[in-house]
Amino acid sequence: MTLKPLPNFQSLETHHCVTGSLRHIYAYNDHPLSEDLLLGIGGGVGFIYWHMKGAPPFIGGRANARGEFEPLVGQRTGVIIEAYRTSSAAKAKRTLLAMLAAGQPAMLHVDMGFLPYFDFGGSEYHFGGHVVVACGYDAESDQVLIADRDLALHSVPMEVLEKARGSTFKPFPPKHTWYTFDFSRKRAPTPDEVRAAITEQAQGALEPPIRNFGVAGIRKTAMQIRTWPTLLSEDDLRFTMFNTYIMIDAEGGTGGGIFRYMFGRFLREAGAVLDEPRLQESAGAFHAIGDRWQEIAMLFKQGWEAKSPAHVLAGIEMPLRDVADAEEAAWSALRACV
């Protein structure tokens, strides 16, 4: 048997692993919404700074004021999305094969560090928050066909996929997570839902529940990076700067500018839905903020590659403070608009 995708499955080039996987599933089920719309309608854009004991600091641009992202995307697009987790690799495998046999691609959480088509330059890297779509299976070779962010479809041995699904690396072990979808009542988001999604994201940025999130989180990051050289070994500091670069840059699956470019495009779509021209101005503001974040990403990349990464940190604090001011102004104007 030749390994090939399910009939009518279309491989798409996408930006972010979660919204890209959702777009693959939505397109397969004849509900072709843009990836930018899926991100924005689920309230998926924000900021987080987190430093768990025993782990390197983490910076990210995803957020959700109302809980899990995927169910909210479904609620606002007429789709029932449910997540399932299990500690049993055997159960996870049986469920995956049953879904594919029933003609449905499966959206899965995996540790990208175990996927053979990723190249980390010989370094060991683990991130269990990665999401892919399994879209085909060959029983003879026990190979699964995977759709990721690129156009190519990737053949992965089931044994390797099971390892990626069951990874225990922190801070985001995938826990064999998969999703089910019911498209029987699919629809476009309503204007009220679009407005609510924008309001939630602005609220989360301007009035976060704790200072690690939103604009306050960016300012906290600017203060905390001073302490990194005293808290981290040089190897851990170098990894943290690499990981931060990845979590901002398009290479890491943010669409570039820590999701701000994607959010700007969402606002352009939202402006048409709401017939609100001012959202076009907000879209431009967030695109410009994305440019600033890209400059910060390049500084972290320089630190990762530098002989002494600690010396580069001194030049990152002020750009972070400046982007925090720009974000506060942009989110305030956006909240006033809607």
CORSULCOR-V694431 format. One record per residue. N is the residue number from 1. D_FIRST is the distance of its C-alpha to the first C-alpha in Angstrom with 2 decimals. Layout:
# CORSULCOR-V694431
n:N d_first:D_FIRST
n:N d_first:D_FIRST
This chain:
# CORSULCOR-V694431
n:1 d_first:0.00
n:2 d_first:3.81
n:3 d_first:6.44
n:4 d_first:8.93
n:5 d_first:12.09
n:6 d_first:13.38
n:7 d_first:14.83
n:8 d_first:18.19
n:9 d_first:17.93
n:10 d_first:20.18
n:11 d_first:20.42
n:12 d_first:24.16
n:13 d_first:26.46
n:14 d_first:28.68
n:15 d_first:31.71
n:16 d_first:31.70
n:17 d_first:28.85
n:18 d_first:30.14
n:19 d_first:31.16
n:20 d_first:28.20
n:21 d_first:25.82
n:22 d_first:28.06
n:23 d_first:27.95
n:24 d_first:24.14
n:25 d_first:24.38
n:26 d_first:27.43
n:27 d_first:26.01
n:28 d_first:22.88
n:29 d_first:25.43
n:30 d_first:27.64
n:31 d_first:30.34
n:32 d_first:30.43
n:33 d_first:33.18
n:34 d_first:33.88
n:35 d_first:33.11
n:36 d_first:36.85
n:37 d_first:37.79
n:38 d_first:35.47
n:39 d_first:37.08
n:40 d_first:40.61
n:41 d_first:40.46
n:42 d_first:39.35
n:43 d_first:42.34
n:44 d_first:40.13
n:45 d_first:42.47
n:46 d_first:45.18
n:47 d_first:46.02
n:48 d_first:45.95
n:49 d_first:47.50
n:50 d_first:46.77
n:51 d_first:47.81
n:52 d_first:46.97
n:53 d_first:48.81
n:54 d_first:46.84
n:55 d_first:44.43
n:56 d_first:44.86
n:57 d_first:46.09
n:58 d_first:43.52
n:59 d_first:44.01
n:60 d_first:41.83
n:61 d_first:42.11
n:62 d_first:40.42
n:63 d_first:42.60
n:64 d_first:42.92
n:65 d_first:46.32
n:66 d_first:45.05
n:67 d_first:42.48
n:68 d_first:38.71
n:69 d_first:37.32
n:70 d_first:34.27
n:71 d_first:36.17
n:72 d_first:38.90
n:73 d_first:36.56
n:74 d_first:35.25
n:75 d_first:38.81
n:76 d_first:39.91
n:77 d_first:37.01
n:78 d_first:36.89
n:79 d_first:33.75
n:80 d_first:33.77
n:81 d_first:32.03
n:82 d_first:32.07
n:83 d_first:31.20
n:84 d_first:30.19
n:85 d_first:30.52
n:86 d_first:30.11
n:87 d_first:31.03
n:88 d_first:28.23
n:89 d_first:25.00
n:90 d_first:23.50
n:91 d_first:24.64
n:92 d_first:23.35
n:93 d_first:19.81
n:94 d_first:20.01
n:95 d_first:21.36
n:96 d_first:18.74
n:97 d_first:15.85
n:98 d_first:18.11
n:99 d_first:18.83
n:100 d_first:15.29
n:101 d_first:14.64
n:102 d_first:17.91
n:103 d_first:16.87
n:104 d_first:19.10
n:105 d_first:18.58
n:106 d_first:20.49
n:107 d_first:23.38
n:108 d_first:23.93
n:109 d_first:26.70
n:110 d_first:25.86
n:111 d_first:27.90
n:112 d_first:27.01
n:113 d_first:28.40
n:114 d_first:25.33
n:115 d_first:22.76
n:116 d_first:21.80
n:117 d_first:21.96
n:118 d_first:25.66
n:119 d_first:28.33
n:120 d_first:31.64
n:121 d_first:33.33
n:122 d_first:33.16
n:123 d_first:34.87
n:124 d_first:33.69
n:125 d_first:33.44
n:126 d_first:32.46
n:127 d_first:32.44
n:128 d_first:31.03
n:129 d_first:31.88
n:130 d_first:28.86
n:131 d_first:26.67
n:132 d_first:23.11
n:133 d_first:20.61
n:134 d_first:17.20
n:135 d_first:15.25
n:136 d_first:11.55
n:137 d_first:9.58
n:138 d_first:6.44
n:139 d_first:7.96
n:140 d_first:6.74
n:141 d_first:8.32
n:142 d_first:10.57
n:143 d_first:10.71
n:144 d_first:12.47
n:145 d_first:13.04
n:146 d_first:16.83
n:147 d_first:19.32
n:148 d_first:22.66
n:149 d_first:25.78
n:150 d_first:24.50
n:151 d_first:22.51
n:152 d_first:19.58
n:153 d_first:16.64
n:154 d_first:16.22
n:155 d_first:13.44
n:156 d_first:15.30
n:157 d_first:14.76
n:158 d_first:15.62
n:159 d_first:18.58
n:160 d_first:19.93
n:161 d_first:19.62
n:162 d_first:21.50
n:163 d_first:24.13
n:164 d_first:24.55
n:165 d_first:24.96
n:166 d_first:27.42
n:167 d_first:29.52
n:168 d_first:33.25
n:169 d_first:34.59
n:170 d_first:37.39
n:171 d_first:38.48
n:172 d_first:35.37
n:173 d_first:33.11
n:174 d_first:30.07
n:175 d_first:30.47
n:176 d_first:26.89
n:177 d_first:28.01
n:178 d_first:25.93
n:179 d_first:27.12
n:180 d_first:27.03
n:181 d_first:28.19
n:182 d_first:30.09
n:183 d_first:30.55
n:184 d_first:32.54
n:185 d_first:35.74
n:186 d_first:34.57
n:187 d_first:37.38
n:188 d_first:38.87
n:189 d_first:41.19
n:190 d_first:44.84
n:191 d_first:47.62
n:192 d_first:48.98
n:193 d_first:45.68
n:194 d_first:45.46
n:195 d_first:49.07
n:196 d_first:48.53
n:197 d_first:45.57
n:198 d_first:47.70
n:199 d_first:50.67
n:200 d_first:48.73
n:201 d_first:47.46
n:202 d_first:50.96
n:203 d_first:52.48
n:204 d_first:50.15
n:205 d_first:51.04
n:206 d_first:54.78
n:207 d_first:55.45
n:208 d_first:52.86
n:209 d_first:53.36
n:210 d_first:53.76
n:211 d_first:54.57
n:212 d_first:51.14
n:213 d_first:49.71
n:214 d_first:50.42
n:215 d_first:53.15
n:216 d_first:54.95
n:217 d_first:51.87
n:218 d_first:51.87
n:219 d_first:55.54
n:220 d_first:54.94
n:221 d_first:52.29
n:222 d_first:54.89
n:223 d_first:57.24
n:224 d_first:54.81
n:225 d_first:53.38
n:226 d_first:56.86
n:227 d_first:56.33
n:228 d_first:52.91
n:229 d_first:54.40
n:230 d_first:56.54
n:231 d_first:53.78
n:232 d_first:50.86
n:233 d_first:50.51
n:234 d_first:49.89
n:235 d_first:46.23
n:236 d_first:45.79
n:237 d_first:47.70
n:238 d_first:45.54
n:239 d_first:42.36
n:240 d_first:44.00
n:241 d_first:44.82
n:242 d_first:41.29
n:243 d_first:39.85
n:244 d_first:42.45
n:245 d_first:41.61
n:246 d_first:37.92
n:247 d_first:38.91
n:248 d_first:41.02
n:249 d_first:39.19
n:250 d_first:36.26
n:251 d_first:34.30
n:252 d_first:34.22
n:253 d_first:32.99
n:254 d_first:36.31
n:255 d_first:36.25
n:256 d_first:39.26
n:257 d_first:42.74
n:258 d_first:41.63
n:259 d_first:40.25
n:260 d_first:43.50
n:261 d_first:41.96
n:262 d_first:39.46
n:263 d_first:42.35
n:264 d_first:44.51
n:265 d_first:41.93
n:266 d_first:41.72
n:267 d_first:45.51
n:268 d_first:45.39
n:269 d_first:43.16
n:270 d_first:45.43
n:271 d_first:48.48
n:272 d_first:47.26
n:273 d_first:46.51
n:274 d_first:49.91
n:275 d_first:51.79
n:276 d_first:53.21
n:277 d_first:53.87
n:278 d_first:54.87
n:279 d_first:51.28
n:280 d_first:50.66
n:281 d_first:53.26
n:282 d_first:51.58
n:283 d_first:48.26
n:284 d_first:50.02
n:285 d_first:51.64
n:286 d_first:48.37
n:287 d_first:46.84
n:288 d_first:49.91
n:289 d_first:49.51
n:290 d_first:45.93
n:291 d_first:47.45
n:292 d_first:49.77
n:293 d_first:46.98
n:294 d_first:45.16
n:295 d_first:48.37
n:296 d_first:48.43
n:297 d_first:44.80
n:298 d_first:45.78
n:299 d_first:48.71
n:300 d_first:46.50
n:301 d_first:44.23
n:302 d_first:47.39
n:303 d_first:48.36
n:304 d_first:45.05
n:305 d_first:45.46
n:306 d_first:49.23
n:307 d_first:51.06
n:308 d_first:52.79
n:309 d_first:50.75
n:310 d_first:53.74
n:311 d_first:55.81
n:312 d_first:53.45
n:313 d_first:53.72
n:314 d_first:57.30
n:315 d_first:56.18
n:316 d_first:53.65
n:317 d_first:56.03
n:318 d_first:57.86
n:319 d_first:54.81
n:320 d_first:53.46
n:321 d_first:56.82
n:322 d_first:56.89
n:323 d_first:53.44
n:324 d_first:54.51
n:325 d_first:57.51
n:326 d_first:55.42
n:327 d_first:52.98
n:328 d_first:55.91
n:329 d_first:57.38
n:330 d_first:54.13
n:331 d_first:53.19
n:332 d_first:56.82
n:333 d_first:56.89
n:334 d_first:53.58
n:335 d_first:54.81
n:336 d_first:58.04
n:337 d_first:56.17
n:338 d_first:54.18
